[in-house]
Amino acid sequence: MKKMKLTVFLLLAGLIFPTHLLAEANDGINLLKLTDSKISSMQVVRLKGTDDSRIFSMTDGYDERIIRKVINWINTSSPSEQATELEGDKVPLLLKINMLNGDLITLEPAHSCNGRPIKTCTAVDGEIVLTKNKKKIRLTSQELYDWIIVGWKYEPIGPPKEELLEETLYTRYFSVIEKDYPNFIMCPRIDSIERIKGDTRRHIVTASALNFAGHHAPSYDRIIFTLIDTPENGIKIIKVRKKSNVSERESLRQCRW
């Protein structure tokens, strides 16, 4: 009897949820699964008003962080039940994602059009239409929408001054331990710096970085070292700690991603 009930249930499920609808749902899910390692570049193009445009390249370390941020928004967005067909004229902004295999993915703000015979179209806040391999899916993501509309224009070009200063200081201090830890040059950071007894010429510093070899391994190692920097004694290392196989979350935080 239980087997008969299960069979009836499965038959009804097949009638209620036809296989072509399940396939369409799966297609939508697959459109959302983007891997940043398979991306070549990303470009925002303004189609109306001005010729504003900017390209973000995966070969640029700072642009890579921006691309990863955008891909994360796409992958964590929610599918929308609204229609994906765009009405009226072309939308004013377009985000192009160029894949390493030559595929092109586009994202554009979704629009709602009303009125006859003259239609008035307005952007729908928080809604995006993604097109991949001629298939469309409408997404809901406020962060992604805001970034495509205006946020991309305010992304800094290259690292900020503070990050450059950290790199400079790390290079100076790393030279003291480079012989023993030559591979720890990735994503350098000055985690803390304090004056010694208020003296502006004397500091105690904690710095850290990941091993470059971890870029091609399942996980990274992290080095954290503390030193004293004074005019009379130069750089004096007082503590070195190495963490093996750090978590993905810790490595992303180290690289400011």
C-alpha positions as CSV (number, residue, x, y, z in Angstrom):
1,M,0.0,0.0,0.0
2,K,2.8,2.4,0.9
3,K,4.5,1.7,-2.5
4,M,1.3,2.4,-4.3
5,K,0.8,5.7,-2.5
6,L,4.4,6.7,-3.4
7,T,3.9,5.8,-7.0
8,V,0.7,7.9,-7.2
9,F,2.5,10.8,-5.5
10,L,5.3,10.7,-8.0
11,L,2.9,10.6,-10.9
12,L,1.0,13.6,-9.6
13,A,4.3,15.4,-9.0
14,G,5.2,14.8,-12.6
15,L,1.9,16.4,-13.7
16,I,2.1,19.3,-11.4
17,F,5.8,20.0,-12.1
18,P,6.5,19.2,-15.7
19,T,10.0,18.3,-16.6
20,H,10.5,21.3,-18.9
21,L,9.8,23.6,-16.0
22,L,12.3,21.8,-13.8
23,A,14.8,22.1,-16.6
24,E,14.2,25.8,-16.9
25,A,14.7,26.2,-13.1
26,N,18.0,24.3,-13.3
27,D,19.1,26.6,-16.2
28,G,18.4,29.6,-14.1
29,I,20.5,28.2,-11.2
30,N,23.3,27.3,-13.6
31,L,23.4,30.9,-14.9
32,L,24.1,32.1,-11.4
33,K,27.1,29.9,-10.8
34,L,30.0,32.0,-11.9
35,T,33.6,31.2,-11.1
36,D,36.0,34.2,-10.8
37,S,39.0,32.1,-11.9
38,K,37.3,31.6,-15.3
39,I,36.9,35.3,-15.9
40,S,39.2,37.4,-18.1
41,S,37.8,40.9,-17.5
42,M,34.7,43.0,-16.8
43,Q,33.6,46.2,-18.4
44,V,30.9,48.7,-17.6
45,V,29.6,50.6,-20.7
46,R,27.2,53.6,-20.6
47,L,25.0,53.2,-23.7
48,K,23.2,56.6,-23.4
49,G,24.1,60.1,-22.5
50,T,28.0,59.9,-22.3
51,D,30.6,57.5,-23.4
52,D,31.7,56.6,-19.9
53,S,33.3,53.2,-19.7
54,R,35.7,51.3,-17.4
55,I,37.5,47.9,-17.7
56,F,38.4,45.8,-14.7
57,S,41.0,43.1,-15.5
58,M,41.8,39.9,-13.6
59,T,45.5,40.4,-14.3
60,D,45.4,43.6,-12.1
61,G,45.6,42.6,-8.5
62,Y,43.4,45.5,-7.3
63,D,40.8,45.0,-10.1
64,E,40.7,41.3,-9.2
65,R,39.2,42.2,-5.8
66,I,36.5,44.3,-7.4
67,I,35.6,41.5,-9.9
68,R,35.5,39.0,-7.0
69,K,33.1,41.3,-5.1
70,V,30.8,41.6,-8.1
71,I,30.8,37.9,-8.8
72,N,29.9,37.2,-5.2
73,W,26.9,39.5,-5.5
74,I,25.8,37.7,-8.6
75,N,26.2,34.2,-7.1
76,T,24.3,35.3,-3.9
77,S,21.5,37.1,-5.7
78,S,17.9,35.8,-5.7
79,P,16.0,34.9,-8.9
80,S,13.1,37.2,-9.5
81,E,9.7,36.1,-10.7
82,Q,9.3,39.1,-13.0
83,A,9.6,38.9,-16.8
84,T,13.1,38.9,-18.2
85,E,12.3,40.4,-21.6
86,L,13.4,44.0,-21.9
87,E,10.9,46.5,-23.3
88,G,11.4,49.8,-25.1
89,D,14.8,51.2,-26.0
90,K,18.1,49.9,-24.9
91,V,19.0,50.3,-21.2
92,P,21.5,53.1,-20.4
93,L,24.1,50.9,-18.7
94,L,25.5,47.5,-19.5
95,L,28.0,45.3,-17.5
96,K,30.0,42.9,-19.7
97,I,31.8,39.9,-18.2
98,N,34.3,38.4,-20.5
99,M,35.1,34.7,-19.8
100,L,38.5,33.1,-20.6
101,N,36.7,30.7,-23.0
102,G,35.4,33.6,-25.1
103,D,31.8,33.5,-23.7
104,L,30.2,36.9,-22.9
105,I,27.8,37.5,-20.0
106,T,25.9,40.7,-19.7
107,L,24.0,42.3,-16.9
108,E,21.6,45.3,-17.2
109,P,19.1,47.1,-14.9
110,A,15.6,45.6,-15.3
111,H,12.9,48.0,-16.6
112,S,9.2,48.2,-16.3
113,C,7.2,49.8,-19.1
114,N,3.7,51.1,-19.0
115,G,1.3,53.0,-21.3
116,R,0.0,52.8,-24.9
117,P,0.7,53.7,-27.6
118,I,3.7,55.5,-26.1
119,K,5.4,53.5,-23.4
120,T,7.2,55.0,-20.4
121,C,10.0,52.8,-19.0
122,T,11.6,53.1,-15.6
123,A,14.3,51.1,-14.0
124,V,13.1,48.7,-11.3
125,D,15.1,49.3,-8.1
126,G,17.3,46.3,-7.1
127,E,16.4,44.2,-10.2
128,I,19.0,43.0,-12.8
129,V,18.7,41.0,-16.0
130,L,21.6,38.6,-16.7
131,T,22.1,37.1,-20.1
132,K,24.4,34.1,-20.7
133,N,24.4,32.0,-23.9
134,K,21.2,33.8,-25.1
135,K,19.4,32.7,-21.9
136,K,18.1,35.3,-19.5
137,I,17.4,35.4,-15.8
138,R,16.1,38.2,-13.7
139,L,17.9,38.7,-10.4
140,T,17.3,40.6,-7.2
141,S,20.3,42.2,-5.6
142,Q,20.4,45.7,-4.3
143,E,24.2,45.8,-4.0
144,L,24.7,44.6,-7.6
145,Y,22.0,47.0,-8.9
146,D,23.6,50.0,-7.1
147,W,27.1,49.1,-8.3
148,I,26.0,48.9,-11.9
149,I,24.0,52.1,-11.8
150,V,26.7,54.3,-10.1
151,G,29.0,52.4,-7.7
152,W,31.5,51.4,-10.4
153,K,32.4,55.0,-11.1
154,Y,33.7,55.4,-7.5
155,E,35.9,52.4,-7.4
156,P,39.5,53.6,-6.8
157,I,42.0,53.0,-9.6
158,G,44.8,51.1,-8.0
159,P,45.4,50.6,-4.3
160,P,44.9,53.5,-1.8
161,K,47.8,55.4,-0.3
162,E,47.4,53.5,3.0
163,E,47.9,50.2,1.3
164,L,51.0,51.4,-0.6
165,L,52.5,52.6,2.7
166,E,51.9,49.2,4.3
167,E,53.6,47.5,1.3
168,T,56.6,49.8,1.7
169,L,56.9,49.2,5.4
170,Y,56.5,45.4,5.0
171,T,59.2,45.3,2.4
172,R,61.6,47.1,4.8
173,Y,60.8,44.8,7.7
174,F,60.6,41.6,5.7
175,S,64.2,42.0,4.5
176,V,65.3,41.0,8.0
177,I,63.6,37.6,7.9
178,E,63.5,37.0,4.2
179,K,66.3,34.4,4.3
180,D,64.2,32.2,6.6
181,Y,60.8,32.9,5.1
182,P,61.4,33.9,1.4
183,N,58.0,32.9,0.2
184,F,55.9,35.1,2.4
185,I,55.3,38.1,0.0
186,M,51.6,37.8,-0.9
187,C,49.1,40.3,0.5
188,P,51.5,42.0,3.0
189,R,49.8,43.9,5.8
190,I,50.9,46.1,8.8
191,D,48.4,44.8,11.4
192,S,49.4,47.2,14.1
193,I,51.9,50.0,14.8
194,E,52.4,51.8,18.1
195,R,54.8,54.4,19.4
196,I,57.1,53.4,22.1
197,K,56.5,55.7,25.1
198,G,55.0,58.3,22.7
199,D,58.3,58.7,20.8
200,T,57.6,59.4,17.1
201,R,60.9,57.8,16.1
202,R,60.4,54.5,17.9
203,H,57.7,51.9,17.1
204,I,56.6,48.4,17.9
205,V,55.1,46.8,14.7
206,T,53.2,43.6,13.9
207,A,53.2,42.6,10.2
208,S,51.8,39.6,8.3
209,A,51.6,38.1,4.8
210,L,50.6,34.9,3.0
211,N,53.0,32.5,1.2
212,F,53.1,33.0,-2.6
213,A,53.1,29.2,-3.2
214,G,49.7,29.0,-1.6
215,H,48.3,30.6,-4.7
216,H,48.7,27.3,-6.5
217,A,47.9,25.1,-3.5
218,P,44.6,24.1,-1.7
219,S,45.3,26.6,1.1
220,Y,47.7,29.4,2.2
221,D,50.2,29.6,5.1
222,R,50.4,32.9,7.0
223,I,53.3,34.5,8.8
224,I,52.9,37.0,11.6
225,F,55.9,38.8,13.1
226,T,56.4,41.5,15.7
227,L,59.4,43.9,15.7
228,I,60.8,47.0,17.3
229,D,62.1,49.8,15.0
230,T,64.3,52.4,16.6
231,P,67.1,54.7,15.3
232,E,69.8,53.3,17.6
233,N,69.1,49.6,17.0
234,G,67.3,49.5,13.7
235,I,64.9,46.6,13.2
236,K,64.8,44.0,15.9
237,I,62.5,41.0,15.4
238,I,61.1,39.9,18.7
239,K,58.5,37.2,17.6
240,V,57.7,35.2,14.5
241,R,54.7,32.9,14.2
242,K,53.7,30.8,11.2
243,K,50.2,29.5,10.7
244,S,49.7,26.6,8.3
245,N,46.7,26.0,6.1
246,V,44.7,29.1,7.2
247,S,41.0,29.2,6.4
248,E,39.7,30.7,3.2
249,R,38.0,33.4,5.2
250,E,41.3,34.4,6.9
251,S,43.2,34.5,3.6
252,L,40.5,36.6,2.0
253,R,40.6,39.0,4.9
254,Q,44.4,39.2,4.7
255,C,44.1,40.2,1.0
256,R,41.3,42.7,1.7
257,W,38.8,40.7,-0.4
